């Protein structure tokens, strides 16, 4: 699989790194790939988020350069 590098804020990286044991994942890259794959597959139906949560998610994705 071809991969690309993406920069994320240090504080988000640290938060994800701290979650790894709870998520049974071995790397931040694995965690980010899982989250983005789930989001893009429609696993997180828009109806499951409140308007405020959806806006926060869009802002975070925009801050990360995804939108």
KETI-335640 format. One record per residue: x, y, z of N, C-alpha, C in turn; residue number from 0; residue in one letter. Coordinates in Angstrom, 1 decimal. Atoms other than C-alpha are relative to their C-alpha. Example, Ala and Ser with C-alpha at 12.3 -4.5 7.8 and 13.67 -1.06 7.14 Angstrom:
<node n_east="0.9" n_north="-1.2" n_up="0.0" ca_east="12.3" ca_north="-4.5" ca_up="7.8" c_east="0.9" c_north="1.2" c_up="0.0" num="0" residuo="A"/>
<node n_east="-0.9" n_north="-1.1" n_up="0.0" ca_east="13.7" ca_north="-1.1" ca_up="7.1" c_east="-0.8" c_north="1.1" c_up="0.8" num="1" residuo="S"/>
REM end
This chain:
<node n_east="0.8" n_north="-1.2" n_up="0.0" ca_east="0.0" ca_north="0.0" ca_up="0.0" c_east="0.9" c_north="1.2" c_up="0.0" num="0" residuo="X"/>
<node n_east="-0.7" n_north="-1.2" n_up="0.1" ca_east="1.3" ca_north="3.4" ca_up="-0.9" c_east="-0.5" c_north="0.9" c_up="1.1" num="1" residuo="X"/>
<node n_east="0.4" n_north="-0.8" n_up="-1.1" ca_east="1.3" ca_north="5.8" ca_up="2.1" c_east="0.5" c_north="1.4" c_up="-0.3" num="2" residuo="X"/>
<node n_east="-0.5" n_north="-1.4" n_up="0.0" ca_east="1.7" ca_north="9.6" ca_up="2.5" c_east="0.1" c_north="0.5" c_up="1.5" num="3" residuo="X"/>
<node n_east="-0.1" n_north="-0.5" n_up="-1.3" ca_east="2.7" ca_north="11.6" ca_up="5.5" c_east="-0.9" c_north="1.2" c_up="0.2" num="4" residuo="X"/>
<node n_east="0.9" n_north="-1.1" n_up="-0.4" ca_east="0.3" ca_north="14.0" ca_up="7.2" c_east="0.4" c_north="0.6" c_up="1.3" num="5" residuo="X"/>
<node n_east="-0.4" n_north="-0.6" n_up="-1.3" ca_east="1.2" ca_north="16.5" ca_up="9.9" c_east="-1.3" c_north="0.2" c_up="0.8" num="6" residuo="X"/>
<node n_east="1.1" n_north="-0.3" n_up="-1.0" ca_east="-1.1" ca_north="16.7" ca_up="13.0" c_east="0.6" c_north="0.8" c_up="1.2" num="7" residuo="X"/>
<node n_east="-0.5" n_north="-0.7" n_up="-1.2" ca_east="-0.8" ca_north="19.0" ca_up="16.0" c_east="0.5" c_north="-1.0" c_up="1.1" num="8" residuo="X"/>
<node n_east="-0.7" n_north="0.8" n_up="-1.1" ca_east="1.5" ca_north="17.6" ca_up="18.8" c_east="-1.0" c_north="-0.5" c_up="1.0" num="9" residuo="X"/>
<node n_east="0.9" n_north="0.3" n_up="-1.1" ca_east="-1.3" ca_north="17.7" ca_up="21.4" c_east="-1.0" c_north="-1.1" c_up="-0.5" num="10" residuo="X"/>
<node n_east="0.9" n_north="1.1" n_up="0.5" ca_east="-3.6" ca_north="15.5" ca_up="19.2" c_east="0.8" c_north="-1.3" c_up="-0.1" num="11" residuo="X"/>
<node n_east="-0.9" n_north="1.1" n_up="0.1" ca_east="-0.7" ca_north="13.1" ca_up="18.6" c_east="0.1" c_north="-0.7" c_up="1.4" num="12" residuo="X"/>
<node n_east="-0.2" n_north="0.5" n_up="-1.3" ca_east="-0.1" ca_north="12.8" ca_up="22.3" c_east="-1.3" c_north="-0.6" c_up="0.6" num="13" residuo="X"/>
<node n_east="1.3" n_north="0.6" n_up="-0.5" ca_east="-3.8" ca_north="12.2" ca_up="23.1" c_east="-0.2" c_north="-1.3" c_up="-0.6" num="14" residuo="X"/>
<node n_east="0.2" n_north="1.3" n_up="0.7" ca_east="-4.0" ca_north="9.5" ca_up="20.5" c_east="1.0" c_north="-1.1" c_up="0.5" num="15" residuo="X"/>
<node n_east="-1.0" n_north="0.9" n_up="-0.5" ca_east="-0.8" ca_north="7.9" ca_up="21.8" c_east="-0.4" c_north="-0.5" c_up="1.4" num="16" residuo="X"/>
<node n_east="0.5" n_north="0.4" n_up="-1.3" ca_east="-2.3" ca_north="7.8" ca_up="25.3" c_east="-1.1" c_north="-1.0" c_up="-0.1" num="17" residuo="X"/>
<node n_east="1.2" n_north="0.9" n_up="0.2" ca_east="-5.4" ca_north="6.0" ca_up="23.9" c_east="0.4" c_north="-1.4" c_up="-0.6" num="18" residuo="X"/>
<node n_east="-0.4" n_north="1.2" n_up="0.7" ca_east="-3.4" ca_north="3.3" ca_up="22.1" c_east="-0.3" c_north="-1.3" c_up="0.8" num="19" residuo="X"/>
<node n_east="0.2" n_north="1.2" n_up="-0.8" ca_east="-3.5" ca_north="0.7" ca_up="25.0" c_east="-1.5" c_north="-0.3" c_up="0.1" num="20" residuo="X"/>
<node n_east="1.5" n_north="0.2" n_up="-0.1" ca_east="-7.3" ca_north="1.2" ca_up="25.4" c_east="-0.6" c_north="-0.5" c_up="-1.3" num="21" residuo="X"/>
<node n_east="0.5" n_north="0.3" n_up="1.3" ca_east="-7.8" ca_north="0.8" ca_up="21.7" c_east="0.6" c_north="-1.3" c_up="-0.6" num="22" residuo="X"/>
<node n_east="-0.7" n_north="1.1" n_up="0.5" ca_east="-5.5" ca_north="-2.2" ca_up="21.4" c_east="0.7" c_north="0.2" c_up="-1.3" num="23" residuo="X"/>
<node n_east="-0.7" n_north="-0.3" n_up="1.2" ca_east="-3.5" ca_north="-0.5" ca_up="18.7" c_east="1.4" c_north="0.3" c_up="0.3" num="24" residuo="X"/>
<node n_east="-1.4" n_north="-0.1" n_up="-0.3" ca_east="0.2" ca_north="-0.3" ca_up="18.3" c_east="0.7" c_north="1.3" c_up="-0.4" num="25" residuo="X"/>
<node n_east="-0.6" n_north="-1.3" n_up="0.4" ca_east="0.7" ca_north="3.1" ca_up="16.7" c_east="-1.0" c_north="1.0" c_up="-0.3" num="26" residuo="X"/>
<node n_east="0.9" n_north="-1.1" n_up="0.3" ca_east="-0.8" ca_north="6.5" ca_up="16.2" c_east="-0.4" c_north="-0.1" c_up="-1.5" num="27" residuo="X"/>
<node n_east="0.4" n_north="0.2" n_up="1.4" ca_east="-0.7" ca_north="5.8" ca_up="12.4" c_east="-1.1" c_north="-1.0" c_up="-0.2" num="28" residuo="X"/>
<node n_east="1.1" n_north="1.0" n_up="0.1" ca_east="-2.8" ca_north="2.7" ca_up="12.9" c_east="-1.3" c_north="0.6" c_up="0.5" num="29" residuo="X"/>
<node n_east="1.2" n_north="-0.6" n_up="-0.6" ca_east="-5.3" ca_north="4.7" ca_up="15.0" c_east="-0.6" c_north="1.0" c_up="-0.9" num="30" residuo="X"/>
<node n_east="0.5" n_north="-1.0" n_up="0.9" ca_east="-5.6" ca_north="7.6" ca_up="12.6" c_east="-0.5" c_north="-0.7" c_up="-1.3" num="31" residuo="X"/>
<node n_east="0.5" n_north="0.7" n_up="1.2" ca_east="-6.0" ca_north="5.2" ca_up="9.6" c_east="-1.3" c_north="-0.6" c_up="0.3" num="32" residuo="X"/>
<node n_east="1.3" n_north="0.6" n_up="-0.4" ca_east="-8.8" ca_north="3.4" ca_up="11.5" c_east="-1.1" c_north="1.0" c_up="0.1" num="33" residuo="X"/>
<node n_east="1.0" n_north="-1.1" n_up="-0.2" ca_east="-10.6" ca_north="6.6" ca_up="12.4" c_east="-0.4" c_north="0.6" c_up="-1.4" num="34" residuo="X"/>
<node n_east="0.3" n_north="-0.6" n_up="1.3" ca_east="-10.3" ca_north="8.1" ca_up="8.9" c_east="-0.8" c_north="-1.0" c_up="-0.9" num="35" residuo="X"/>
<node n_east="0.7" n_north="1.0" n_up="0.8" ca_east="-11.3" ca_north="4.8" ca_up="7.2" c_east="-1.5" c_north="-0.2" c_up="0.5" num="36" residuo="X"/>
<node n_east="1.4" n_north="0.1" n_up="-0.5" ca_east="-14.4" ca_north="4.5" ca_up="9.5" c_east="-0.8" c_north="1.2" c_up="-0.4" num="37" residuo="X"/>
<node n_east="0.7" n_north="-1.2" n_up="0.4" ca_east="-15.3" ca_north="8.1" ca_up="8.8" c_east="-0.4" c_north="0.0" c_up="-1.4" num="38" residuo="X"/>
<node n_east="0.3" n_north="0.0" n_up="1.4" ca_east="-15.0" ca_north="7.8" ca_up="5.1" c_east="-0.9" c_north="-1.1" c_up="-0.5" num="39" residuo="X"/>
<node n_east="0.9" n_north="1.1" n_up="0.4" ca_east="-16.9" ca_north="4.5" ca_up="4.9" c_east="-1.4" c_north="0.3" c_up="0.4" num="40" residuo="X"/>
<node n_east="1.3" n_north="-0.3" n_up="-0.4" ca_east="-19.9" ca_north="6.1" ca_up="6.5" c_east="-0.4" c_north="-0.7" c_up="1.3" num="41" residuo="X"/>
<node n_east="0.3" n_north="0.7" n_up="-1.3" ca_east="-19.6" ca_north="4.1" ca_up="9.7" c_east="-0.6" c_north="0.9" c_up="1.0" num="42" residuo="X"/>
<node n_east="0.5" n_north="-1.0" n_up="-0.9" ca_east="-20.2" ca_north="7.3" ca_up="11.6" c_east="-1.1" c_north="0.8" c_up="-0.7" num="43" residuo="X"/>
<node n_east="1.1" n_north="-0.7" n_up="0.7" ca_east="-23.6" ca_north="8.3" ca_up="10.3" c_east="-0.2" c_north="1.4" c_up="0.6" num="44" residuo="X"/>
<node n_east="0.2" n_north="-1.4" n_up="-0.4" ca_east="-24.2" ca_north="12.0" ca_up="10.4" c_east="-1.1" c_north="0.2" c_up="1.0" num="45" residuo="X"/>
<node n_east="1.1" n_north="-0.1" n_up="-0.9" ca_east="-27.4" ca_north="11.4" ca_up="12.3" c_east="0.4" c_north="-0.3" c_up="1.4" num="46" residuo="X"/>
<node n_east="-0.5" n_north="0.4" n_up="-1.3" ca_east="-25.4" ca_north="10.1" ca_up="15.2" c_east="0.7" c_north="1.2" c_up="0.8" num="47" residuo="X"/>
<node n_east="-0.7" n_north="-1.2" n_up="-0.7" ca_east="-23.7" ca_north="13.5" ca_up="15.9" c_east="-1.0" c_north="1.1" c_up="0.1" num="48" residuo="X"/>
<node n_east="0.8" n_north="-1.2" n_up="-0.1" ca_east="-25.4" ca_north="16.6" ca_up="17.2" c_east="0.6" c_north="1.0" c_up="-0.9" num="49" residuo="X"/>
<node n_east="-0.5" n_north="-1.0" n_up="0.9" ca_east="-25.0" ca_north="19.7" ca_up="15.1" c_east="1.3" c_north="0.6" c_up="0.5" num="50" residuo="X"/>
<node n_east="-1.2" n_north="-0.5" n_up="-0.6" ca_east="-22.4" ca_north="21.0" ca_up="17.5" c_east="1.2" c_north="-0.9" c_up="-0.1" num="51" residuo="X"/>
<node n_east="-1.1" n_north="1.0" n_up="0.2" ca_east="-20.4" ca_north="17.8" ca_up="17.4" c_east="0.4" c_north="-0.1" c_up="-1.4" num="52" residuo="X"/>
<node n_east="-0.4" n_north="0.1" n_up="1.5" ca_east="-20.5" ca_north="17.7" ca_up="13.6" c_east="0.8" c_north="1.2" c_up="-0.3" num="53" residuo="X"/>
<node n_east="-0.8" n_north="-1.2" n_up="0.3" ca_east="-19.3" ca_north="21.3" ca_up="13.5" c_east="1.4" c_north="-0.1" c_up="0.6" num="54" residuo="X"/>
<node n_east="-1.3" n_north="0.2" n_up="-0.6" ca_east="-16.5" ca_north="20.5" ca_up="15.9" c_east="0.9" c_north="-0.9" c_up="-0.8" num="55" residuo="X"/>
<node n_east="-0.8" n_north="1.0" n_up="0.8" ca_east="-15.4" ca_north="17.5" ca_up="13.8" c_east="0.4" c_north="0.7" c_up="-1.3" num="56" residuo="X"/>
<node n_east="-0.3" n_north="-0.7" n_up="1.3" ca_east="-15.5" ca_north="19.6" ca_up="10.6" c_east="1.1" c_north="1.0" c_up="0.3" num="57" residuo="X"/>
<node n_east="-1.0" n_north="-1.0" n_up="-0.3" ca_east="-13.4" ca_north="22.3" ca_up="12.3" c_east="1.4" c_north="-0.7" c_up="0.2" num="58" residuo="X"/>
<node n_east="-1.3" n_north="0.8" n_up="-0.2" ca_east="-10.8" ca_north="19.7" ca_up="13.5" c_east="0.6" c_north="-0.5" c_up="-1.3" num="59" residuo="X"/>
<node n_east="-0.5" n_north="0.6" n_up="1.2" ca_east="-10.6" ca_north="18.1" ca_up="10.1" c_east="0.5" c_north="1.2" c_up="-0.9" num="60" residuo="X"/>
<node n_east="-0.5" n_north="-1.2" n_up="0.8" ca_east="-10.2" ca_north="21.6" ca_up="8.5" c_east="1.3" c_north="0.4" c_up="0.6" num="61" residuo="X"/>
<node n_east="-1.2" n_north="-0.3" n_up="-0.6" ca_east="-7.5" ca_north="22.4" ca_up="11.0" c_east="1.1" c_north="-0.9" c_up="-0.4" num="62" residuo="X"/>
<node n_east="-1.0" n_north="1.0" n_up="0.4" ca_east="-5.7" ca_north="19.2" ca_up="10.0" c_east="0.2" c_north="0.0" c_up="-1.5" num="63" residuo="X"/>
<node n_east="-0.2" n_north="-0.1" n_up="1.5" ca_east="-6.0" ca_north="20.1" ca_up="6.3" c_east="-0.8" c_north="-1.0" c_up="-0.8" num="64" residuo="X"/>
<node n_east="0.8" n_north="0.9" n_up="0.7" ca_east="-8.6" ca_north="17.5" ca_up="5.4" c_east="-1.2" c_north="0.6" c_up="-0.7" num="65" residuo="X"/>
<node n_east="1.2" n_north="-0.6" n_up="0.6" ca_east="-11.4" ca_north="19.9" ca_up="4.4" c_east="0.4" c_north="1.4" c_up="-0.4" num="66" residuo="X"/>
REM end
